[in-house]
Amino acid sequence: MSAPALSSLTVGDVVAEADFALSRDSLVRYAGASGDFNPIHYRDDIAASVGLPGVLAHGMLTMGLAVQPVVDWVGDAGRVVDYQVRFTRPVVVDPVDGAVVTVVAKVGRIDEGAARIDLTVTFAGETVLGKAQAVVRLEA
């Protein structure tokens, strides 16, 4: 798949959208892959004991999921030259229903050789990543 041309973009264009279903199994698998075995990510009793509303998805898991639609759209992860977010709300993963994280990626700015893609990342109708932006290098 070839990358989109910079000249084909307009500020405000939605370039990618995705929903990511998370389960408690997802969190355990991510813990194994990342080495982050903090029990707030898999034990309700520990999460409650520190004042959390439930077991939370790892922040880095949420951040990684959020950029994936952009990577898929540009066709090459190497084209993502900058990516940053602010964590604003946790993703609480219900033991039965899990959680669904929704990502909408829009063109926020176009510069010479690159586009800033603004990500709206939500869970249960609430924004969970603020100022989530990826800069992608594209040809004219």
N, C-alpha and C positions, 0 to 999 in steps of 0.2 A: 504494500500500500504506500503510495507516495503522499508526502505531506501536502496540506493545502497551500495554495499560493497566498502570500500576504495581500496581493492586490484583489483577491476575491473576498476579503473580509471587510465588514463594516462594524463600527462600534455599536454594540447592542445586540449583535447576532448571537443567538444561542448556538454553540458549536458542539455541545455534548450534554447528555443527561443520563443519569443512571440511578438505580436503586440497589442498595446492598443490604441483604438480609444477614443479620448476625444472630447467632445462637450462643448458648453457653459453650457448646463444643467449639465454636469458632474462637472463643476467647482462650480456651485451653490450648488449642492448636497454635494460636499466636504466641501464647506464653512460652510454649516449647520452642518455637522458631526464634523468638526474640531474646529469650532468657529472662524475661520480666515475669517472675512468679509472685508478684505482690498479691496477697490473698484477696484484696478488694476486687480483683478481676475474676474471682471464681467462688468466693465464699460469702453467702448472705450474712452470716453471723458477724464476720469480721467487718464487712462493709457497714453494717448497722452499728457496730461498736465504735466506729470512728465518725458516726453521724451522717453517713451517706444514705441516699434513698434506696439503694440496692447495689447489686454488682455492676461495675462500670466497665465499658469497653476501654481498652488501652487507648490513650490519646494518640500514640504513634500509629496504631491500627486505623483509627478514624482518619488521621492525616494522610496515610498511605492510600486508603480507599478513595479519598476525595480527589486526588490527583490522577487516579487511574483513567477516568474518562478522557482527560486531556491527553494523556500518553497514547491512548487508543486512537484518538482523533488525529494527532500529529504523526502517528505511526512509528515513532522512534523516541524512546525515553531520553536519548542524548540531546534532543531538541529543546527539552525543558532546561533552561539555563538558570532559573531562579524559582524558588517556591517557598512561600512562607504563609503562616497562619497564626491566629491567636485563638487559644482555646477559651471558649466562652461558656459552654455548658457541657456537662457530662452526658454520655449516651448510656442510659440505664438499660441493661439487657435482662428482660424478664425471663425467669426460668422456663416458662411454658411458651410464651409468644415470641420471645426474642426481641429484636429491634430491627427497624429498617432505617438506614441512613440514605437520604436522598441528596443527590448532587446535580446542580445545574451550572453549566459553565458558559459564560458569556464573554464576548470581546469587550474589554474595558478601555483599552487604549491601543493604538497602532503607532509604532515608531519605525524608523528605518531599520529593516532587517528583523524586527521582532514585534510580537503582539503580547499585551498583558491580558491574561484570561482571568476574569473575576469569578470565583466559585461561591455559590450559595449552597451551604451544606446544612441540612436540617435533619432533625429527629423529632417525631411527634409534633410537627409544626413549629418547632423552635430552632433557631439558628444555634449550631454547636461549634462552628468555627467562624470567627470573625476575621475580616480583612484577609480572607484566603485568596491568594493570588499566585498565579504561575506565569512566568515569562517564557515564551516559546520563540525560538529562532526559526524564521521561515524565509524562503526565497521570495523575491518580488513576483 
